Amino acid sequence: MVKSMEVTQYGIQELYRPADEPVEVEVLQHAQTLVSQLESDRDLEDAAQRPIIFALAYAESRSKLAHVHSIFTCTFAIIFFGTPHHGSNKASLLGSLQKMASFSIPKTVIEFESGLVNALEKESEVLQNITDQFAPLMPNFRIFFFWEQEKTDFKYKRDYVVDETSAAPILDNTERCGIGADHQGMCKFQSPADQGYRTAVAALRRYVREAPDVIQRRCQRAANLQRDEKFLEASELLGKTQTRVLAPCQPVLRSSETAFGIYREQVDDPQTNARPNHGSSWF
């Protein structure tokens, strides 16, 4: 078992919502809300550098917002349970159920949200865009894909909600495993002896052991990068950065006036590729 872990749950809207709610909640808005709520919880609990095991792409794109980007920095591993990376044919079924229900329930009572269902269909452009944005981020995380091995009972037929190829794409440096349950039950284990439970917990234990050192180094690098960016921004705002070539065989002098004084650095000669013995100095 994992001895110490905080579990946070976040759920999207159901298939319907009150009519006085906003017209449509898009996938990106759900991501923005999740990131903001998670960042707030971590800040209030003084846990801004605690390792995270879950999925997130939105936070990486907000590098200028340090408190939001820290969610990306601290995300160590992602475990997907039946996630339709390539869409699901059952999204079309859900869309049909929505239409049938809308005929019997007045629109003044509820308003059906079709955007999220349409986004999960096979060949969905929205889902493809999300996948394309996430792909370059994957090397930053440990990733484990789980898929359902039992079909879901739809009354009129039995079928997989998310098939194996969509739930567990074959990618380098990722893990994948089937779970002996249908889509609804693949996260509801009967006992610690269930093989699916043992596989998932073993992965969690491994990630918990590895995460602290990795996240600590990432946070340090992020802090150093942020410090360097602030220094460069300050130099640009002061407008005092200048480069001067003394002679063809002499090193280039670059000086920047900052709030701390004037920093002068001698860099490689562009022609001779020679580096001076004395590197830099403060005035």
C-alpha positions as CSV (number, residue, x, y, z in Angstrom):
1,M,0.0,0.0,0.0
2,V,1.0,3.6,-0.4
3,K,1.4,5.0,3.1
4,S,0.8,8.7,2.5
5,M,-1.2,10.1,-0.4
6,E,-3.8,12.8,-0.9
7,V,-6.6,12.0,-3.4
8,T,-8.4,14.8,-5.2
9,Q,-11.4,14.1,-7.4
10,Y,-12.6,16.2,-10.3
11,G,-15.7,15.4,-12.4
12,I,-17.1,17.0,-15.5
13,Q,-20.8,17.9,-16.0
14,E,-23.3,15.1,-16.5
15,L,-25.1,14.6,-19.8
16,Y,-27.5,17.4,-18.8
17,R,-27.5,20.5,-16.7
18,P,-30.0,23.2,-15.5
19,A,-31.2,25.4,-18.3
20,D,-30.0,28.6,-16.5
21,E,-26.4,27.3,-16.7
22,P,-24.1,28.7,-19.5
23,V,-25.0,27.4,-22.9
24,E,-22.0,25.0,-23.4
25,V,-18.9,24.1,-21.3
26,E,-16.1,23.2,-23.6
27,V,-13.3,20.7,-22.9
28,L,-10.7,23.5,-22.5
29,Q,-12.8,25.2,-19.9
30,H,-12.9,22.0,-17.9
31,A,-9.1,21.9,-18.1
32,Q,-8.8,25.5,-17.0
33,T,-11.1,24.9,-14.0
34,L,-9.3,21.8,-13.0
35,V,-5.9,23.5,-13.0
36,S,-7.2,26.5,-11.1
37,Q,-8.9,24.4,-8.4
38,L,-5.9,22.2,-8.0
39,E,-3.4,25.1,-7.8
40,S,-5.6,26.7,-5.1
41,D,-5.8,23.5,-3.0
42,R,-2.0,23.1,-3.2
43,D,-1.4,26.7,-2.3
44,L,-3.7,26.7,0.7
45,E,-2.1,23.5,2.0
46,D,1.5,24.7,1.5
47,A,2.1,21.8,-0.9
48,A,3.1,23.6,-4.1
49,Q,6.0,21.2,-4.8
50,R,4.2,18.0,-3.9
51,P,4.6,15.4,-6.7
52,I,1.4,14.8,-8.8
53,I,0.2,11.6,-10.4
54,F,-2.5,12.4,-13.0
55,A,-2.9,13.9,-16.5
56,L,-2.5,17.5,-17.6
57,A,-1.6,19.5,-20.7
58,Y,-3.1,22.9,-20.1
59,A,-0.7,23.9,-17.3
60,E,2.4,23.4,-19.5
61,S,1.1,26.0,-21.9
62,R,0.9,28.6,-19.2
63,S,4.7,29.0,-18.6
64,K,4.3,32.7,-17.9
65,L,2.1,32.0,-14.9
66,A,4.5,30.4,-12.4
67,H,1.8,29.2,-10.0
68,V,-0.1,27.4,-12.8
69,H,3.0,26.1,-14.6
70,S,4.1,24.5,-11.3
71,I,1.3,21.9,-11.8
72,F,3.0,20.8,-15.0
73,T,6.4,20.9,-13.3
74,C,5.2,18.7,-10.4
75,T,3.3,16.2,-12.5
76,F,5.4,13.0,-12.4
77,A,3.1,10.2,-13.6
78,I,-0.2,9.7,-15.4
79,I,-2.4,6.6,-15.2
80,F,-5.2,6.3,-17.7
81,F,-8.2,4.1,-17.0
82,G,-10.2,3.5,-20.2
83,T,-9.4,6.9,-21.7
84,P,-10.6,7.2,-25.3
85,H,-7.4,8.7,-26.8
86,H,-8.7,7.9,-30.3
87,G,-12.3,8.4,-29.5
88,S,-15.1,5.9,-28.9
89,N,-17.9,4.5,-31.1
90,K,-20.1,4.6,-28.0
91,A,-20.1,8.4,-28.1
92,S,-22.5,8.1,-31.0
93,L,-24.7,5.9,-28.8
94,L,-24.7,8.5,-26.0
95,G,-25.6,11.2,-28.6
96,S,-28.6,9.2,-29.7
97,L,-29.7,8.7,-26.1
98,Q,-29.5,12.4,-25.5
99,K,-31.7,13.1,-28.5
100,M,-34.3,10.5,-27.3
101,A,-34.3,12.0,-23.8
102,S,-34.7,15.5,-25.1
103,F,-38.0,14.6,-26.7
104,S,-39.5,13.6,-23.4
105,I,-37.9,16.2,-21.1
106,P,-38.8,19.9,-21.6
107,K,-35.9,22.2,-22.5
108,T,-37.1,24.6,-19.8
109,V,-36.2,21.9,-17.3
110,I,-32.8,20.8,-18.6
111,E,-30.4,21.6,-21.4
112,F,-28.4,18.8,-22.9
113,E,-24.6,19.3,-23.3
114,S,-23.6,17.7,-26.6
115,G,-20.1,19.3,-27.0
116,L,-18.3,16.9,-24.7
117,V,-20.1,13.8,-26.2
118,N,-19.2,14.9,-29.7
119,A,-15.6,15.5,-28.7
120,L,-15.3,11.8,-27.7
121,E,-16.5,10.4,-31.1
122,K,-14.1,8.5,-33.4
123,E,-12.1,10.9,-35.7
124,S,-13.2,13.8,-33.5
125,E,-11.2,17.0,-34.4
126,V,-11.4,18.2,-30.8
127,L,-10.0,15.0,-29.5
128,Q,-7.3,14.9,-32.2
129,N,-6.2,18.4,-31.3
130,I,-5.9,17.4,-27.6
131,T,-3.9,14.4,-28.5
132,D,-1.6,16.4,-30.7
133,Q,-1.0,18.9,-27.9
134,F,-0.3,16.2,-25.4
135,A,2.1,14.1,-27.5
136,P,5.2,16.3,-27.2
137,L,4.6,16.4,-23.4
138,M,4.6,12.7,-22.9
139,P,8.4,12.2,-22.4
140,N,8.1,14.3,-19.2
141,F,5.9,11.7,-17.5
142,R,5.7,8.1,-16.5
143,I,2.6,6.8,-18.3
144,F,0.4,3.7,-17.7
145,F,-2.5,2.8,-19.9
146,F,-5.3,0.5,-18.7
147,W,-8.1,-0.9,-20.8
148,E,-11.3,-2.8,-20.1
149,Q,-11.4,-6.5,-20.8
150,E,-15.1,-7.1,-20.3
151,K,-17.9,-5.7,-22.4
152,T,-20.5,-3.3,-20.9
153,D,-24.2,-4.4,-20.9
154,F,-26.2,-1.9,-23.0
155,K,-29.4,-4.0,-22.6
156,Y,-29.8,-4.5,-26.3
157,K,-26.2,-5.6,-26.8
158,R,-22.9,-6.0,-25.0
159,D,-19.8,-4.1,-26.2
160,Y,-16.7,-2.2,-25.2
161,V,-17.1,1.4,-24.3
162,V,-13.5,2.2,-25.2
163,D,-11.6,-0.5,-27.1
164,E,-8.1,-1.5,-26.4
165,T,-6.5,0.3,-29.3
166,S,-8.0,3.6,-28.2
167,A,-7.5,3.2,-24.4
168,A,-3.9,1.9,-24.6
169,P,-2.1,3.1,-27.7
170,I,1.3,1.4,-28.2
171,L,3.9,4.1,-27.5
172,D,7.5,4.0,-26.5
173,N,8.4,4.2,-22.9
174,T,4.8,3.6,-21.7
175,E,3.2,0.8,-19.8
176,R,-0.1,-0.9,-20.6
177,C,-2.3,-3.5,-19.1
178,G,-5.9,-4.9,-19.3
179,I,-8.3,-5.0,-16.3
180,G,-10.8,-7.7,-15.9
181,A,-13.9,-5.5,-15.7
182,D,-16.2,-3.4,-17.9
183,H,-15.8,0.3,-18.4
184,Q,-17.8,1.3,-15.3
185,G,-16.2,-1.2,-13.0
186,M,-12.5,-1.0,-14.0
187,C,-11.7,1.3,-11.1
188,K,-14.0,-0.5,-8.6
189,F,-12.0,-3.4,-7.2
190,Q,-13.6,-6.0,-5.1
191,S,-10.5,-6.7,-2.9
192,P,-6.8,-6.1,-2.7
193,A,-6.4,-9.5,-4.2
194,D,-7.8,-8.4,-7.6
195,Q,-5.0,-8.5,-10.2
196,G,-6.0,-5.1,-11.6
197,Y,-5.8,-3.6,-8.2
198,R,-2.4,-5.1,-7.5
199,T,-1.0,-3.9,-10.9
200,A,-2.3,-0.4,-10.4
201,V,-1.1,-0.1,-6.8
202,A,2.3,-1.5,-7.7
203,A,2.7,1.3,-10.3
204,L,1.6,3.9,-7.7
205,R,4.1,2.6,-5.2
206,R,6.9,2.7,-7.8
207,Y,6.0,6.3,-8.8
208,V,5.8,7.5,-5.2
209,R,9.3,6.2,-4.6
210,E,10.8,7.8,-7.7
211,A,8.9,11.1,-7.8
212,P,10.3,13.2,-4.9
213,D,13.9,13.4,-6.2
214,V,12.8,14.0,-9.8
215,I,10.3,16.7,-8.8
216,Q,12.8,18.4,-6.5
217,R,15.3,18.8,-9.4
218,R,12.6,20.0,-11.8
219,C,11.4,22.7,-9.3
220,Q,15.0,23.9,-8.8
221,R,15.5,24.1,-12.6
222,A,12.2,26.0,-13.0
223,A,13.2,28.4,-10.2
224,N,16.6,29.0,-11.9
225,L,14.9,29.6,-15.3
226,Q,12.4,32.0,-13.8
227,R,15.2,33.9,-12.1
228,D,17.2,34.2,-15.4
229,E,14.1,35.3,-17.3
230,K,13.4,38.0,-14.8
231,F,17.0,39.2,-15.1
232,L,16.8,39.4,-18.8
233,E,13.4,41.2,-18.7
234,A,14.8,43.7,-16.2
235,S,17.8,44.4,-18.5
236,E,15.5,44.9,-21.5
237,L,13.2,47.3,-19.6
238,L,16.2,49.4,-18.5
239,G,17.3,49.5,-22.1
240,K,21.0,49.6,-21.1
241,T,22.1,46.3,-22.6
242,Q,24.7,46.9,-25.2
243,T,27.3,44.9,-27.1
244,R,30.6,46.5,-28.2
245,V,33.4,44.9,-30.3
246,L,36.8,46.4,-29.3
247,A,38.9,44.9,-32.2
248,P,38.9,41.9,-34.5
249,C,41.2,39.9,-32.2
250,Q,39.7,41.1,-28.9
251,P,36.9,39.5,-27.0
252,V,33.4,41.0,-27.1
253,L,32.3,42.9,-24.0
254,R,28.6,42.7,-23.0
255,S,27.4,44.9,-20.2
256,S,24.1,45.2,-18.5
257,E,23.0,47.8,-16.1
258,T,20.7,46.4,-13.4
259,A,19.4,47.4,-10.0
260,F,22.5,45.8,-8.6
261,G,25.0,47.7,-10.6
262,I,26.7,47.0,-14.0
263,Y,27.4,43.4,-14.9
264,R,30.1,43.0,-17.6
265,E,30.8,39.6,-19.2
266,Q,33.5,38.8,-21.7
267,V,32.4,36.2,-24.3
268,D,34.1,34.2,-27.0
269,D,35.8,36.1,-29.8
270,P,33.6,35.5,-32.8
271,Q,36.6,35.1,-35.1
272,T,39.2,33.4,-33.0
273,N,36.8,31.5,-30.8
274,A,39.1,32.4,-27.9
275,R,37.8,32.9,-24.4
276,P,39.5,35.4,-22.1
277,N,41.0,34.2,-18.8
278,H,38.8,36.5,-16.7
279,G,35.2,35.7,-17.4
280,S,33.0,38.4,-15.9
281,S,32.9,41.1,-13.3
282,W,30.6,43.4,-11.3
283,F,31.2,47.2,-11.2
